[in-house]
Amino acid sequence: MGNELNQECQGAASLVIGIDAGGTRTRAVLATAEDGRPLGEGAAGPGNALTVPGPQLTEHLAEALARAVPEPVRDRVVAVAGGFAGATDAAADEPGRRNALAALTAALRRLGIDAGPPLVSSDIEAAFAGAPGAPADGLALVAGTGAVAMRITARRGTATVDGDGWLLGDDGSGFWIGRAAVRAALRMADGRGAATVLAAAVGRELGVPDDVLPGGPSPTAAGGVVVRPLGEDADAPHGTGGPGGLPGVTAPHGTGGRGGVPGVTAPHGTGGPGGLPGVTAPHGTGGRGGVPGAAGYGVPPHAGIPWSRPHREAYRRHVLPAVMAEPPIRLARLAPLVVEAAGDAVALAILDEAADHLTETVRALEPGPGERVVATGGLLGPDGPLTSRLEARLHALDLTLDWVPDGCRGAVALARLTHGGRP
């Protein structure tokens, strides 16, 4: 890409800029206006137009643009388009769009790039435009730090499901998975949850001392009793109940997933008390409050892992302040721990429930048979941890899944359309 950019610096071809500003980072791509060939790129911090303060958003955009567009060619940029998390092109006065437009305009002005008013759209609209043929109509799904689905009509979002942020939604997202990991770890620690390797993994990631992690030096719980899995009868062989020797946290094959798809999440309203969805387990051990892998009442279900009550209390005293000290969205960084916990029933339950949430998000758009879903985000794609799970569920709905790496390609296509070229 460097040699091509050097050659373009000596030429006179028109250039365009595409920007993908997401919840984790902001990327800018410089491309030729004629054929969309990428020439340079730059990255910076988060670009959510609703959660990142205006001055900081301007700084991140200026940093990414400066890295992507060398100063000698900035006067040849003829169009700029940006897809922003938290923004939409549906209304001119929409707060996210207004914030994104103001920040992008300021960043371009600072760098001396005068290409006329930039096009601002949502990150999902930009990602959708990056599919083969730059489609104008269909369904789009983003599953990364956050999660949102949108129906696109004439290149604009006309219906949105979720994307409501970490506090109110983003079900099935990286944040949701990371939070579920911490919740499962804390529930193992306080005795409400099933045994899971996530407790140790989360603890290490958050800096919990090794001597208070599960399997630490003390082999007994409070009162000198070695803890055993919930529901394990005193006369039953140790570790029976669920796969991998863990207490039963998965449903019989084929009875868990929504829409007839095998999984571990019960149909809506059949999981824990209160009608919340949860992980289906043998009678008496079902999830509470919709927490994947949550167990019922009884002795702490630690599958014989030495973890005394004092050590579990110390674990909680370390984990809670560590989590609260950072912005909540940072929990998304714990999602890879769930993916890496191969074979752990609680981790698998979390991933299956995340896929169920994303399926329900798409289903809420009332897709037609055979309709294409264009997906992007770190949880989806060729090596994404939810890709095969989601494909199976969408196939049951007679839908197909296409993947694009990010919104940059689509933003470039939108910029070229703005300039009057072909996408």
C-alpha positions in Angstrom: 0.0 0.0 0.0 2.9 2.3 0.7 4.3 2.1 -2.9 0.9 2.8 -4.3 0.5 5.8 -2.1 3.9 7.2 -3.2 2.9 6.8 -6.8 -0.5 8.5 -6.1 1.3 11.4 -4.4 3.0 12.1 -7.7 -0.2 11.8 -9.7 -3.4 13.8 -9.8 -6.1 11.3 -9.3 -9.1 12.2 -7.1 -9.2 10.6 -3.7 -12.0 9.7 -1.2 -11.9 8.9 2.5 -14.0 6.3 4.3 -14.2 6.2 8.1 -15.4 3.4 10.4 -15.9 4.9 13.9 -16.8 2.1 16.4 -17.1 1.6 20.1 -13.5 0.4 20.4 -11.5 2.2 17.7 -11.7 4.6 14.8 -10.3 3.7 11.4 -9.9 5.9 8.3 -9.0 4.6 4.8 -7.8 6.7 1.9 -8.8 5.3 -1.5 -9.0 6.3 -5.2 -12.3 7.8 -6.3 -12.2 5.9 -9.5 -12.2 2.3 -8.3 -12.0 2.5 -4.5 -8.5 1.0 -4.3 -7.2 1.6 -0.8 -4.0 3.6 -0.5 -3.5 4.4 3.1 -5.1 3.8 6.5 -4.9 5.1 10.1 -6.5 4.2 13.4 -7.1 5.9 16.7 -9.4 5.6 19.8 -13.1 5.0 20.1 -15.6 6.8 17.9 -19.0 6.2 19.3 -20.8 9.5 18.6 -23.1 9.2 21.6 -20.6 8.1 24.3 -17.4 9.7 23.3 -17.3 13.4 24.3 -17.1 15.8 21.3 -13.5 17.1 21.8 -12.2 13.6 22.3 -14.1 12.3 19.3 -12.6 15.1 17.2 -9.1 14.2 18.4 -9.6 10.5 17.5 -10.9 11.4 14.1 -8.0 13.8 13.4 -5.5 11.3 14.6 -6.8 8.5 12.3 -7.2 10.9 9.3 -3.7 12.3 9.7 -2.2 8.8 9.6 -4.3 7.7 6.6 -3.9 10.9 4.5 -0.5 12.3 3.9 -0.4 16.1 3.8 0.7 16.3 0.1 -2.5 14.7 -1.2 -5.1 16.2 1.2 -6.1 18.8 -1.5 -7.1 15.9 -3.8 -9.8 14.5 -1.5 -13.1 15.0 -3.1 -15.5 13.2 -0.8 -15.6 11.9 2.8 -18.0 9.4 4.4 -18.1 8.1 7.9 -20.0 5.3 9.6 -20.3 6.0 13.3 -21.5 3.9 16.2 -24.3 5.8 17.9 -25.3 7.8 14.8 -27.7 7.4 11.9 -28.6 9.2 8.7 -32.3 8.9 9.3 -32.8 12.4 10.7 -30.7 15.6 10.4 -31.2 16.5 14.1 -30.5 13.0 15.5 -28.0 13.6 18.4 -25.5 11.0 17.3 -25.4 12.3 13.8 -25.1 15.8 15.0 -22.2 15.0 17.2 -20.4 13.0 14.5 -20.9 15.7 11.9 -19.5 18.4 14.2 -16.5 16.3 15.2 -15.7 15.1 11.7 -16.1 18.6 10.2 -13.7 20.0 12.9 -11.1 17.2 12.3 -11.1 17.7 8.5 -10.8 21.5 8.9 -7.9 21.0 11.3 -6.0 18.9 8.7 -6.8 21.2 5.8 -9.1 18.7 4.0 -11.8 20.6 2.1 -14.0 18.0 0.3 -17.4 19.6 1.0 -19.8 18.4 3.7 -19.0 14.9 4.8 -21.6 12.1 4.7 -22.4 10.8 8.1 -24.2 7.5 8.5 -24.4 4.8 11.2 -21.6 2.2 11.4 -24.1 -0.5 10.5 -25.2 1.4 7.3 -21.6 1.7 6.3 -20.9 -1.9 7.0 -23.9 -3.0 4.9 -22.6 -1.0 1.9 -19.4 -2.9 2.1 -21.0 -6.2 1.0 -20.3 -7.4 -2.5 -22.1 -5.2 -5.0 -22.7 -2.4 -2.4 -26.3 -3.4 -1.8 -28.9 -0.7 -1.1 -31.5 -2.9 0.6 -31.5 -5.7 3.1 -30.5 -6.6 6.7 -27.4 -5.8 8.6 -26.0 -7.1 11.9 -23.1 -5.8 14.0 -21.8 -7.9 16.8 -18.6 -6.6 18.3 -18.3 -4.5 21.5 -22.0 -3.8 21.1 -24.7 -5.4 19.1 -27.4 -4.0 16.8 -29.4 -5.1 13.7 -30.9 -2.8 11.1 -33.1 -3.0 8.1 -31.6 -1.0 5.3 -33.8 0.6 2.6 -32.2 2.8 -0.1 -29.0 2.8 1.9 -30.6 4.2 5.0 -31.7 2.4 8.1 -35.4 2.2 8.4 -35.8 -0.1 11.4 -33.4 -0.8 14.3 -33.3 -3.5 16.9 -31.1 -3.2 20.0 -27.9 -1.1 19.8 -29.2 0.3 23.1 -25.8 0.4 24.8 -24.3 -1.5 27.6 -26.7 -0.2 30.2 -29.9 -1.1 28.4 -29.1 -3.6 25.7 -26.4 -4.8 23.3 -27.5 -8.4 24.0 -25.1 -11.0 22.7 -22.3 -8.5 22.2 -18.7 -8.6 23.4 -19.7 -6.6 26.4 -22.6 -8.9 27.2 -20.3 -11.9 27.0 -17.6 -10.3 29.1 -20.2 -9.3 31.8 -21.6 -12.8 31.7 -18.1 -14.2 32.4 -17.7 -12.0 35.5 -21.2 -12.8 36.7 -20.6 -16.5 36.4 -17.3 -16.1 38.2 -18.9 -14.2 41.1 -21.7 -16.7 41.3 -19.3 -19.5 41.6 -17.5 -17.6 44.4 -20.6 -16.8 46.4 -22.2 -20.2 46.0 -25.0 -19.5 43.6 -23.4 -20.7 40.4 -21.9 -23.7 38.8 -18.2 -24.5 38.7 -16.4 -22.9 35.8 -12.9 -22.2 34.7 -14.0 -18.7 34.1 -13.6 -17.9 37.8 -9.8 -18.4 37.6 -9.5 -16.8 34.1 -11.4 -13.7 35.1 -9.5 -13.4 38.4 -6.1 -13.6 36.7 -7.2 -11.0 34.1 -8.3 -8.6 36.8 -5.2 -9.1 38.9 -6.6 -11.3 41.7 -3.7 -12.9 43.7 -3.1 -16.5 42.8 -3.5 -17.7 46.3 -7.2 -16.8 46.4 -8.1 -18.2 43.0 -10.1 -21.5 42.8 -7.8 -24.4 43.5 -5.8 -22.3 46.0 -4.0 -23.7 49.1 -7.0 -24.5 51.2 -8.9 -27.7 50.3 -11.9 -27.1 52.5 -14.8 -24.8 52.6 -16.0 -23.0 55.7 -16.6 -25.6 58.4 -14.0 -28.0 57.0 -16.2 -29.5 54.3 -14.9 -30.2 50.8 -17.4 -28.6 48.5 -19.1 -30.8 45.8 -21.3 -29.9 42.9 -24.8 -28.8 43.5 -27.2 -31.7 43.0 -24.5 -34.3 43.4 -25.8 -36.9 45.8 -23.6 -37.9 48.6 -23.6 -41.5 47.3 -23.2 -40.5 43.7 -19.8 -40.8 41.8 -17.9 -37.5 42.2 -18.4 -35.1 39.3 -21.5 -36.6 37.8 -24.3 -34.5 36.5 -23.1 -32.5 33.5 -20.5 -32.7 30.7 -16.9 -32.5 31.8 -17.8 -33.6 35.4 -19.6 -30.3 36.0 -23.1 -30.2 37.5 -25.8 -30.3 34.9 -25.9 -27.0 33.2 -27.0 -28.0 29.8 -30.3 -29.2 28.5 -30.9 -32.5 26.7 -29.7 -32.3 23.1 -32.1 -30.4 20.9 -34.3 -29.0 23.7 -32.5 -25.8 24.5 -32.1 -23.5 21.6 -34.8 -21.2 20.3 -36.4 -21.9 17.0 -35.7 -25.6 17.3 -31.9 -25.1 17.2 -30.0 -27.3 19.6 -28.5 -25.2 22.4 -28.4 -24.6 26.1 -30.7 -21.6 26.4 -34.3 -22.4 27.2 -37.2 -20.8 25.2 -38.1 -17.4 26.5 -39.7 -17.4 29.8 -38.7 -21.0 30.7 -35.3 -20.5 32.4 -35.0 -19.0 35.8 -37.7 -17.9 38.2 -39.6 -14.8 37.1 -39.9 -16.0 33.6 -36.3 -14.9 32.6 -34.5 -17.0 30.1 -31.8 -19.1 31.6 -29.7 -22.2 31.2 -31.9 -25.3 31.5 -30.5 -27.8 34.0 -31.8 -30.9 35.8 -34.8 -30.4 38.1 -33.8 -28.3 41.1 -30.7 -26.8 39.6 -32.1 -24.3 37.0 -30.7 -20.9 36.4 -31.8 -17.9 38.5 -32.2 -14.5 37.0 -31.2 -15.6 33.5 -27.5 -16.0 34.4 -25.9 -18.7 32.2 -24.9 -21.7 34.2 -26.5 -20.3 37.4 -27.3 -23.0 39.9 -30.0 -23.4 42.5 -29.8 -23.5 46.3 -27.4 -25.8 48.2 -23.7 -26.1 49.0 -21.4 -24.2 46.7 -21.1 -26.2 43.4 -17.4 -26.2 42.9 -17.0 -29.7 41.5 -14.6 -30.6 44.3 -12.2 -27.7 43.5 -10.5 -26.6 46.7 -11.8 -23.1 47.4 -12.5 -22.1 50.9 -15.1 -19.5 51.9 -12.4 -17.1 53.1 -10.6 -17.3 49.8 -13.9 -16.9 47.9 -14.6 -13.8 50.0 -11.2 -12.4 49.2 -11.8 -13.2 45.5 -14.9 -11.1 45.5 -13.2 -8.2 47.4 -10.6 -8.1 44.6 -12.9 -8.6 41.6 -15.6 -6.1 42.4 -13.4 -3.0 42.9 -11.3 -4.0 39.8 -14.5 -4.0 37.6 -16.0 -0.9 39.1 -12.7 1.1 38.6 -13.0 1.0 34.8 -15.8 2.1 32.4 -18.4 -0.7 32.2 -17.8 -1.1 28.4 -14.3 -2.4 29.3 -15.9 -5.7 30.3 -15.9 -6.5 26.6 -12.2 -7.3 26.9 -13.1 -10.3 29.0 -15.1 -11.9 26.1 -12.0 -13.8 24.7 -11.7 -15.6 28.0 -15.1 -17.2 27.4 -14.0 -18.2 23.9 -10.8 -19.7 25.2 -12.6 -21.7 27.9 -13.2 -24.6 25.4 -15.1 -27.5 27.0 -16.3 -25.5 30.0 -20.1 -25.9 30.2 -20.7 -22.5 31.6 -18.6 -20.8 28.9 -20.4 -22.8 26.2 -23.7 -21.8 27.7 -22.8 -18.1 27.5 -21.7 -18.3 23.9 -24.9 -20.2 22.9 -27.1 -17.7 24.7 -25.2 -14.9 23.0 -26.0 -16.5 19.6 -29.6 -16.8 20.7 -29.8 -13.1 21.5 -28.4 -12.1 18.1 -30.8 -14.4 16.4 -33.7 -12.8 18.2 -32.4 -9.4 17.3 -32.4 -10.3 13.6 -35.8 -12.1 13.9 -37.3 -8.9 15.3 -36.8 -7.2 11.9 -39.2 -9.7 10.4 -37.0 -11.0 7.6 -38.4 -12.6 4.5 -37.4 -16.1 3.4 -34.0 -16.2 1.7 -33.2 -12.6 2.7 -29.5 -11.9 3.1 -28.0 -10.7 6.4 -24.7 -8.7 6.1 -22.8 -9.1 9.3 -19.7 -7.5 10.8 -17.9 -7.3 14.1 -15.3 -9.2 16.0 -17.7 -11.9 17.1 -18.6 -12.9 13.6 -16.5 -13.6 10.5 -14.4 -16.6 9.3 -12.9 -17.2 12.8 -15.6 -15.5 14.9 -16.7 -17.4 18.0 -20.4 -17.0 17.2 -20.3 -17.4 13.5 -21.2 -21.1 13.3 -23.7 -20.8 16.0 -25.4 -17.9 14.3 -25.3 -19.5 10.9 -27.1 -22.6 12.2 -29.8 -20.5 13.8 -30.3 -18.2 10.7 -30.4 -21.2 8.4 -33.3 -22.5 10.5 -35.0 -19.2 9.6 -34.1 -19.6 5.9 -31.6 -16.7 6.0 -28.1 -16.5 4.8 -25.1 -14.8 6.4 -22.6 -12.7 4.5 -19.6 -11.2 6.4 -17.6 -7.9 5.9 -14.5 -7.2 7.9 -15.6 -3.7 9.0 -17.3 -0.5 7.8 -14.3 1.0 6.0 -15.0 -0.6 2.7 -18.6 0.4 2.8 -17.7 4.0 3.9 -15.4 4.2 0.9 -18.2 3.0 -1.3 -20.6 5.6 0.1 -18.0 8.4 -0.4 -17.6 7.3 -4.0 -21.4 7.4 -4.5 -21.4 10.9 -2.9 -18.9 12.0 -5.5 -21.0 10.5 -8.3 -19.0 7.4 -9.0 -19.9 3.8 -8.8 -19.7 2.0 -5.4 
